[in-house]
Amino acid sequence: MTQDELKQAVARAAIDYVVEGEIIGVGTGSTANFFIDELAKIKDRIKGTVASSEATASRLRGHGIPVFDLNDVESMAVYIDGADEINAQGAMIKGGGAALTREKIVASVAKKFVCIADGSKLVETLGAFALPVEVIPMARASVMRQLAALGGQPKLRLKPGTDQAFITDNGGELIDVAGLKITDPVALEEKINQIVGVIAVGLFAKAGADVCLLGTADGVKTLSL
């Protein structure tokens, strides 16, 4: 199976976690996009959604699925999103799609986080995928120095094909930190969150996934975390 076929398989499996008549939190990225396409087939059975990015909101609306502002939502039954890396304890690196802050906010309101990913995303130790950190633009240089002091190799994310900083939906900039071997994800998440100027770090460890659906050549495997 191709990677896209694996993503489609877990997107279909995630529909079993959609709670009818409720508002569903929806993530950002290629795997989440496959889930949106599957969700469109049962859109009449849900109240609506909360999107973790402008791109996701646009895709949901394109399917005729209602999108609510999170400020108007008291609770969500489930949040469904992908991961760039996930370990056996449910700790994740997210943010390759640049929506880590909103993803973390929406996930915090949901009662359950269901991670959907192809099997290659399951790792023993997080860190092979560069860790995204969203920052206030004026703090970029000072944050990068402190991330380097933690042993990482920070690099400013640029708009594709340019030398200009990539700007998130929140007006922040992204620093991708390579070279980390994250043996204690919770401790590192707390440490980076304490750096002045950091908006959010793409470590989802203090509040990780509750369930992970992994697409493999042998079918979709469920990890209860």
CORLINRA-V583056 format. One line per field, one symbol per residue. ss: DSSP state (H for helix, E for strand, C for the rest). phi: phi as a letter, one per 40 degrees, with the letter a starting at -180 (. if undefined). A space follows every 10 residues. Layout:
BEGIN
ss = ???
phi = ???
END
This chain:
BEGIN
ss = CCHHHHHHHH HHHHHHHCCC CCEEEECCCH HHHHHHHHHH HHHHHCCEEE ECCHHHHHHH HHCCCCECCH HHCCCECEEE ECCCEECCCC CEECCCCCCH HHHHHHHHHE CCEEEEEEHH HECCCECCCC EEEEECHHHH HHHHHHHHHC CCEEEECECC CCCCECECCC CCEEEEEECC CECCHHHHHH HHHCCCCEEE ECEECCCCCC EEEEEECCEE EEEEC
phi = .ccccccccc cccccccccc gbcbcbcbhc cccccdcccd cbcccbciab ccacccdccc cccgccbbcd ccbcabcabb acacaabccg cbbbhdcgbd cccccccccc cabbcbacdc ccbcbchccd ccbcbcdccd cccccccccc hcbcaccbcd gbbbccbccc gcbbbbbcgc bccbccccdc cccccchcca bccbbdbccc abbbcbcchc bbbcb
END
